[in-house]
Amino acid sequence: MNVTVIGSGYVGLVVGACLAETGNGVVCADVDVEKVASLNAGQIPIYEPGLDRLVARNLSEGRLRFTADVGAAARHGQVIFIAVGTPPGEDGSADLQHVLDVAGTIGRNISAGTIVITKSTVPVGTARKVRDEIERHTDAPFHVCSNPEFLKEGAAIDDFMRPDRIVCGVESEEARGALQELYDPFVRSGNPLIFMDIASAELTKYAANAMLATRISFMNQLAQLCEATGADVNRVRKGMGSDPRIGRSFLYAGAGYGGSCFPKDVRALIHTGDEFEVDLTILRQVHEANEAQKALLGSKARKRFGDDLSGMRFAVWGLAFKPETDDMREAPALALIEEILAAGGSVVAHDPVAQDVARGLHLGDRVEFAADEYTACESADALFVVTEWLQYRRPDWLRIREAMRNPIVFDGRNLFEPWRMRKLGYEYYPIGREQVR
Ligand SMILES: NC(=O)c1ccc[n+]([C@@H]2O[C@H](COP(=O)([O-])OP(=O)(O)OC[C@H]3O[C@@H](n4cnc5c(N)ncnc54)[C@H](O)[C@@H]3O)[C@@H](O)[C@H]2O)c1
């Protein structure tokens, strides 16, 4: 099938490459001319394991092309995916400017029978706005549908190739047939391709992210109670997660959730609730609890060192909002680093892949970037562990203790055992577990 994907970011690139891999003729478009040039040269502007090989293979075999001519791309596809960003507006609502821009371009270039699929995460009611915008430019009949994406950065290829489920909101048999044909190769193992109405599909994506964020904020608050009472949140997690009605995933207390999805999607859903006069009080609390959690490492540091951190040097391990990605959007590390800098401290940061993005887009020269995690600890007054990269899980603690000015560790991901850190001679501050002073 001829497929167009408009927007070649994390989602668009993965969708385009995976659909090309199953034999479709895919054109990916983006307004970012430099990005398109580097993609056509086989260079992937983001870090996503396995994506470079997938793109290179499909480029060289002629099933995948990139273009900055969005109109021409729109003329190519029998099926057009809209996969542009939907960043938060000032009031927390999803900003649909890019989606509707693309809809206009599609309207000016569409041929009869085209299936237009919203892949971006968009509030309930957006497919109707997309339809209206396209209809302003054409009389040709076409179909709109909603097909939200559930991939996780860092495991995106696998998630797309072997999805738990694929959700499709459709209102015509033609759209249903096209989606079925496109996705059949990915659900051969029997995982469901779930068809529903468009509004329900649009809402499903927000509901899923909001539920996951709720679990995290719930555990983060529970961790505070654990610290206050002498309980251990890791043990509580294991005990409760073994109940199959609860399940084990997304029960980890930590430094707060970040990334390009949870924070913005929770806020956008609250905003949709407001629009329809439904007060989503639970989600307001989820958001507020997370804001507080992102400040927790900073406040633990202030409690230990006081409000004035001048002359002190802090190592930070992990900048990306989670491992296996270079995505820094709303990363908890940023909140911590800003707080240290504002209190007069200096920061030496390390991340295996996100340092360039951190320097280029967020921190500039305000922090030092270390060549490895050990160098980051040299003469540090404390170490903060913010992202649970694998390489941080079993470090050489003796070497680190030699390098640091003070053997003090604030662990925002509960990677280590308090008893062991005590034995190694560290002050150790995990989240929701015994604090070793
Ligand atoms: N990143 C994720 O893990 C993830 C997962 C599921 C869903 N989503 C959703 O998918 C959507 C895209 O997310 P992303 O992370 O890929 O964003 P992104 O910022 O990485 O990529 C968006 C791309 O769209 C391009 N773009 C913007 N306006 C355009 C236009 N008018 N025409 C063509 N291209 C245009 C940008 O240049 C950019 O390359 C969002 O709605 C997001 O919420 C993201």
The ligand as an SDF file (V2000), in Angstrom:
LIG
                    3D

 44 48  0  0  0  0  0  0  0  0999 V2000
    7.2510   10.1830   21.7400 N   0  0  0  0  0  0  0  0  0  0  0  0
    6.4620    9.2170   22.2140 C   0  0  0  0  0  0  0  0  0  0  0  0
    6.9060    8.3420   22.9700 O   0  0  0  0  0  0  0  0  0  0  0  0
    5.0240    9.1500   21.8080 C   0  0  0  0  0  0  0  0  0  0  0  0
    4.3120    7.9670   22.0090 C   0  0  0  0  0  0  0  0  0  0  0  0
    2.9810    7.9210   21.6300 C   0  0  0  0  0  0  0  0  0  0  0  0
    2.3720    9.0320   21.0770 C   0  0  0  0  0  0  0  0  0  0  0  0
    3.0750   10.1810   20.9180 N   0  0  0  0  0  0  0  0  0  0  0  0
    2.3940   11.3280   20.3080 C   0  0  0  0  0  0  0  0  0  0  0  0
    2.7620   11.3750   18.9210 O   0  0  0  0  0  0  0  0  0  0  0  0
    2.8660   12.7330   18.4790 C   0  0  0  0  0  0  0  0  0  0  0  0
    4.2480   12.9960   17.9340 C   0  0  0  0  0  0  0  0  0  0  0  0
    5.1680   12.8290   18.9860 O   0  0  0  0  0  0  0  0  0  0  0  0
    6.7570   12.7730   18.7270 P   0  0  0  0  0  0  0  0  0  0  0  0
    7.3760   12.4360   20.0370 O   0  0  0  0  0  0  0  0  0  0  0  0
    7.0210   11.9490   17.5330 O   0  0  0  0  0  0  0  0  0  0  0  0
    7.0390   14.3190   18.3910 O   0  0  0  0  0  0  0  0  0  0  0  0
    8.3710   14.9420   17.7730 P   0  0  0  0  0  0  0  0  0  0  0  0
    8.4180   16.3340   18.2840 O   0  0  0  0  0  0  0  0  0  0  0  0
    9.5250   14.0350   18.0000 O   0  0  0  0  0  0  0  0  0  0  0  0
    8.0970   14.9570   16.2070 O   0  0  0  0  0  0  0  0  0  0  0  0
    7.1350   15.7450   15.5900 C   0  0  0  0  0  0  0  0  0  0  0  0
    7.6430   16.0820   14.2000 C   0  0  0  0  0  0  0  0  0  0  0  0
    6.5970   16.7620   13.4840 O   0  0  0  0  0  0  0  0  0  0  0  0
    7.1970   17.7330   12.6410 C   0  0  0  0  0  0  0  0  0  0  0  0
    6.1910   18.7220   12.2490 N   0  0  0  0  0  0  0  0  0  0  0  0
    5.6330   19.7090   12.9680 C   0  0  0  0  0  0  0  0  0  0  0  0
    4.7400   20.3910   12.2350 N   0  0  0  0  0  0  0  0  0  0  0  0
    4.7290   19.8110   11.0050 C   0  0  0  0  0  0  0  0  0  0  0  0
    3.9890   20.0560    9.8120 C   0  0  0  0  0  0  0  0  0  0  0  0
    3.1090   21.0340    9.7550 N   0  0  0  0  0  0  0  0  0  0  0  0
    4.2270   19.2640    8.7500 N   0  0  0  0  0  0  0  0  0  0  0  0
    5.1370   18.2500    8.8220 C   0  0  0  0  0  0  0  0  0  0  0  0
    5.8570   17.9870    9.9310 N   0  0  0  0  0  0  0  0  0  0  0  0
    5.6540   18.7470   11.0050 C   0  0  0  0  0  0  0  0  0  0  0  0
    8.3220   18.2960   13.5030 C   0  0  0  0  0  0  0  0  0  0  0  0
    9.2980   18.9610   12.7280 O   0  0  0  0  0  0  0  0  0  0  0  0
    8.8440   17.0350   14.1880 C   0  0  0  0  0  0  0  0  0  0  0  0
    9.8870   16.4400   13.4580 O   0  0  0  0  0  0  0  0  0  0  0  0
    2.4810   13.5760   19.6960 C   0  0  0  0  0  0  0  0  0  0  0  0
    1.1090   13.8630   19.6530 O   0  0  0  0  0  0  0  0  0  0  0  0
    2.7910   12.6630   20.8600 C   0  0  0  0  0  0  0  0  0  0  0  0
    2.0020   12.9730   22.0010 O   0  0  0  0  0  0  0  0  0  0  0  0
    4.3880   10.2610   21.2530 C   0  0  0  0  0  0  0  0  0  0  0  0
  1  2  1  0
  2  3  2  0
  2  4  1  0
  4  5  1  0
  4 44  2  0
  5  6  2  0
  6  7  1  0
  7  8  2  0
  8  9  1  0
  8 44  1  0
  9 10  1  0
  9 42  1  0
 10 11  1  0
 11 12  1  0
 11 40  1  0
 12 13  1  0
 13 14  1  0
 14 15  2  0
 14 16  1  0
 14 17  1  0
 17 18  1  0
 18 19  2  0
 18 20  1  0
 18 21  1  0
 21 22  1  0
 22 23  1  0
 23 24  1  0
 23 38  1  0
 24 25  1  0
 25 26  1  0
 25 36  1  0
 26 27  1  0
 26 35  1  0
 27 28  2  0
 28 29  1  0
 29 30  1  0
 29 35  2  0
 30 31  1  0
 30 32  2  0
 32 33  1  0
 33 34  2  0
 34 35  1  0
 36 37  1  0
 36 38  1  0
 38 39  1  0
 40 41  1  0
 40 42  1  0
 42 43  1  0
M  CHG  2   8   1  16  -1
M  END
$$$$
